[in-house]
Every structure is written in C-alpha cells, then in structure tokens.
Amino acid sequence: MKEDNLILKKGFDFAVRIVNAYRYLQNDKKEYVLSKQLLRSGTSIGANIHEAQAGQSKKDFIAKMSIAGKEARETKYWIELLIKTDYFSSENASSTSLLSDIDEIIRLLTRIIKTAQENS
C-alpha cells in the first residue's frame, strides 16, 4: 500500500478499527448480527478503494470509489445504530472517533469522485 495515498491509508486503518470493534461486539457484548453487518460494510470501504487504484478506466475507478462511498454511508448507519442501542457508548471516545473517521472518509470519497467525474 502506498503510504502517500491518504484515502488508501485511511480506508485500511479504518478497516483495522472495524475488525477490532467487531471483536469487541462479539466477545464483550455478545452481539452477532449487527456486528457482522458492521464488519462487512466497514472493511468493504478499504477493499473497494484499493481495487479502484487498479481500475481499467476512469469510469471503472469512479464506479469502485462510488461503491466505497456507499459502503461508508452504510457503515455510518451501523455505527449510529450501535450507539443508539447502547452497544457502543455515546460518551466513549472510541465510538465518537469512529463516527468522526467515517465522516472524514465520506467527505474524502465524495471529493475524489467529484474531481474524477469533472476530469473525465
């Protein structure tokens, strides 16, 4: 992974945090359904960003980054739901940090997609 590619790094680092959150939900909270949804969408973001780097065309790149954006929005939904249902504490710095990180990823992806569309 290229360390100078901000969105690649943020997507990967976020996926690591999601895997750890999944472990916490499974082991400590005994929550098995929502945690799987969070794991699936939260790790898919980085995977799609990574895949977009090898896009066969600008259109392919935009499509993969758009999927990453959709997965990011879905992940935000699951995080908010887990907070609202008290699986994650709204006062916990880790929970609020997850929300902050996903908001930043959504903003970055939106900007990247817009720029790529304008340049195609």
C-alpha positions in Angstrom: 0.0 0.0 0.0 1.3 3.4 -0.9 1.8 5.4 2.3 1.4 8.7 0.4 -2.1 7.9 -0.7 -4.3 9.4 2.0 -7.6 7.7 1.2 -5.9 4.2 0.8 -4.3 4.6 4.2 -7.5 5.9 5.9 -9.5 3.1 4.4 -7.1 0.5 5.6 -6.7 2.0 9.1 -10.5 2.3 9.4 -10.9 -1.4 8.4 -8.5 -2.4 11.2 -10.6 -0.4 13.7 -13.7 -2.0 12.4 -12.2 -5.5 12.9 -11.4 -4.6 16.5 -14.9 -3.2 17.0 -16.3 -6.4 15.6 -14.2 -8.5 18.1 -15.4 -6.3 20.9 -19.1 -6.6 19.9 -18.8 -10.4 19.6 -16.7 -11.1 22.7 -17.8 -8.5 25.2 -21.4 -7.6 24.1 -22.3 -11.0 22.6 -23.8 -9.1 19.6 -23.7 -11.3 16.5 -26.0 -9.8 13.8 -25.3 -6.1 13.7 -21.6 -6.7 14.3 -21.4 -8.8 11.1 -23.1 -6.0 9.1 -20.6 -3.5 10.5 -17.7 -5.8 9.7 -18.9 -6.4 6.1 -19.5 -2.8 5.2 -16.7 -1.3 7.2 -14.0 -3.5 5.7 -15.5 -3.2 2.2 -14.7 0.5 2.1 -10.9 0.0 2.0 -11.2 -3.0 -0.3 -13.1 -1.0 -2.9 -10.7 1.9 -2.6 -7.8 -0.4 -3.1 -9.5 -2.1 -6.1 -10.2 1.3 -7.6 -6.5 2.0 -7.8 -6.2 -0.7 -10.4 -9.3 0.5 -12.3 -9.2 -0.3 -16.0 -10.6 3.1 -16.9 -11.7 6.4 -15.3 -15.2 5.1 -15.4 -14.2 1.9 -13.5 -12.3 4.0 -11.0 -15.3 6.2 -10.3 -17.6 3.1 -10.0 -15.3 1.5 -7.4 -14.9 4.7 -5.4 -18.7 5.2 -5.6 -19.2 1.7 -4.1 -16.7 2.6 -1.4 -18.8 5.8 -0.7 -22.0 3.8 -0.4 -20.3 1.3 1.9 -19.1 4.2 4.0 -22.5 5.6 4.4 -23.9 2.2 5.3 -21.1 1.8 7.9 -22.0 5.2 9.4 -25.6 3.9 9.7 -24.5 0.8 11.6 -22.2 2.8 14.0 -25.1 5.2 14.7 -27.4 2.3 15.3 -25.0 0.6 17.6 -24.6 3.8 19.6 -28.4 4.4 19.8 -28.9 0.8 21.0 -26.2 1.1 23.6 -23.8 -1.5 22.2 -21.4 1.4 21.8 -21.4 4.2 24.4 -22.1 7.7 23.1 -19.6 9.0 25.7 -16.9 6.7 24.7 -14.0 8.4 22.8 -13.6 5.3 20.6 -17.2 5.4 19.4 -17.2 9.2 18.6 -13.8 8.7 16.9 -15.3 6.0 14.7 -18.0 8.4 13.6 -15.5 11.2 13.1 -13.3 8.9 11.0 -16.2 7.7 8.8 -17.4 11.3 8.2 -13.9 12.2 7.1 -13.8 9.2 4.7 -17.2 10.1 3.3 -16.0 13.7 2.6 -12.8 12.5 1.0 -14.5 9.9 -1.2 -17.1 12.5 -2.3 -14.4 14.9 -3.2 -12.4 12.3 -5.1 -15.4 11.1 -7.0 -16.5 14.7 -7.9 -13.0 15.5 -9.1 -12.7 12.3 -11.2 -16.1 13.0 -12.8 -15.1 16.5 -13.7 -11.8 15.3 -15.2 -13.4 12.6 -17.3 
